Amino acid sequence: MMKYPSECKELPLDYDILMLRAIMEHCKVKGVNPRVKAGDIIAKKYFISSHIEVELLDILEWAMRGLIDGLALSEKK
């Protein structure tokens, strides 16, 4: 996937969901859940303070929801 990203086009979103779920579980087991600052790019895009901090696992959970919603939309087509 890293070497040949164009080859990933044929992979279903289910694969991404499984990988993200594995990453989340690995972070939980390792106790990795740092707080991450929103930063300037996110702050400008969503009109929030760049100093707001969010836990990594929350960000990954939001990404998971996005993938699941994307999968549901692609199945409706």
C-alpha positions in Angstrom: 0.0 0.0 0.0 2.8 2.4 0.8 4.9 1.4 -2.2 2.1 1.2 -4.8 -0.8 3.4 -3.6 -2.5 3.2 -7.0 -3.0 -0.5 -6.5 -5.1 0.2 -3.4 -7.9 1.5 -5.5 -9.3 -1.9 -5.9 -9.3 -2.7 -2.2 -12.7 -2.4 -0.5 -13.2 0.1 2.4 -13.8 -2.9 4.6 -10.0 -3.4 4.5 -9.3 0.2 5.7 -11.8 -0.3 8.5 -10.1 -3.5 9.6 -6.7 -1.8 9.5 -7.8 1.2 11.5 -9.5 -1.1 14.1 -6.2 -3.0 14.4 -4.3 0.3 14.9 -6.8 1.4 17.6 -6.5 -1.9 19.5 -2.7 -1.8 19.3 -2.7 1.7 20.7 -5.0 0.6 23.5 -2.9 -2.4 24.4 0.3 -0.3 24.3 -1.4 2.5 26.4 -0.8 5.1 23.6 -3.4 7.8 23.7 -1.6 11.2 23.7 -3.5 14.5 23.5 -3.0 16.1 20.1 -3.3 19.8 19.4 -5.8 20.7 16.7 -3.2 22.9 14.9 -3.6 25.7 12.5 -4.9 23.8 9.5 -7.8 22.2 11.4 -8.5 25.3 13.4 -8.9 27.4 10.3 -11.0 24.8 8.5 -13.4 24.1 11.4 -13.2 27.5 13.2 -11.9 26.3 16.5 -8.9 27.2 18.6 -5.6 25.7 17.5 -4.8 25.1 21.1 -7.6 22.6 21.7 -6.3 19.1 22.4 -8.0 15.9 21.5 -7.0 12.3 22.4 -5.5 10.2 19.7 -8.1 7.4 20.2 -10.9 9.9 19.7 -9.4 11.0 16.4 -9.1 7.4 15.3 -12.7 6.7 16.3 -13.9 9.7 14.2 -11.9 8.3 11.3 -13.5 4.9 11.8 -17.0 6.5 11.7 -16.0 8.4 8.5 -15.0 5.1 6.9 -18.1 3.3 8.0 -20.3 6.2 6.7 -18.3 6.2 3.4 -18.8 2.4 3.1 -22.6 2.8 3.7 -22.7 5.5 1.0 -20.8 3.5 -1.5 -23.1 0.5 -1.0 -26.2 2.6 -1.7 -24.9 3.5 -5.1 
